[in-house]
């Protein structure tokens, strides 16, 4: 019989400390439910869930990179133009016959190069990120027009688009089985949840053994059950129509990688430290210039990935591609809980913010409302998100 004392956090305190995270999930759910009757519940159809992933995955990819820029009090206004530029070049590379894996690696490398180019000007001469990336927006848009001759780049076959609009089940030539479901999404969901449950209980046990406070067991179980239901429900939607999208696998790997970097590595702690107070971080021995440089390199790589995904969805590289991509990514970050004052934000939070933006766009599209209405709604939501951040920080005496 163990006499170990378990220190639990008060439930009310736990909810209060995570109110912003919980509220974003609630808002996302409410948005989906509000659009339900307005769209004849078509926004909950398996086909629609799949096409949301196809159409708006670039928002999540860019937001994962943008969150780090905003945390360190930077910004990248060039990502839309960079996506168009790299998308066009990747189209030329693919048409040489080298195959999609080489094209993808080349696009990521080009994105890294763009990020390093802009990041150097921001980190070392200390030119404001707003100015550098504004120049980058114009530079890469102009270069896109030059390399394409203001003509679309048409792919030689459909292989380029598999990453953006294909599914794992189709690539594996799997047919619907029991209950007319494609199997990969359901299998992946079960495996993911088993790993998640084991990880949560292992982390809880480790904290208890170290004498740290942990959430009450009832709340932990409730959280795990809710997350499991949502994951299985999403997997069921995918399994009902064409199977697990390839781009969802790409998103899962990308989000998981950067979530780990930001929460479990020295680099992640340094990024938050630089964003919280760059001067104090410098005095503590952190090379803040190099951290800034690395962050914009990450942003460049994410732009390269988003370029391939968005270009594949359109099945051609258009000179005017990428318009307003930066606005969607920035809005997703602020809606997802990133602080305008820097130093605060999470990868998972901006994913929820990106999903919120995607749900709004998709719902209004299903209602046949024009882009002008979407701009108005997104602008109001962005304004309210930033107002909430400023208000809560002032109330807490943080600024």
Secondary structure by P-SEA (a helix, b strand, c coil): cccbbbbbccaaaaaaaaaaaaaaaaaaaaaaaaaccccccccccaaaaaaaaaccaaaaaaaaaaaaaaaacccccaaaaaaaaaaaaaaaaaaacccaaaaaaaaaaaaaaaaaaaaaaaccccccaaaaaaaaaaaaaaaaaaaacccccccccccccccccccccccccccccccccccaaaaaaaaaaaaaaaaaaaaaaaaaaaccccccaaaaaaaaaaaaaaaaaaaaaaaacccccaaaaaaaaaaaaaaaaacccaaaaaaaaaaacaaaaaaaccaaaaaaaaaaaaaaaaaaaaaaaaaaaacbbbcccccaaaaaaaaaaaaaccccccccccaaaaaaaaaaaaaaaaaaaaacccaaaaaaaaaaaaaaaaaaaaaaaaaaccc
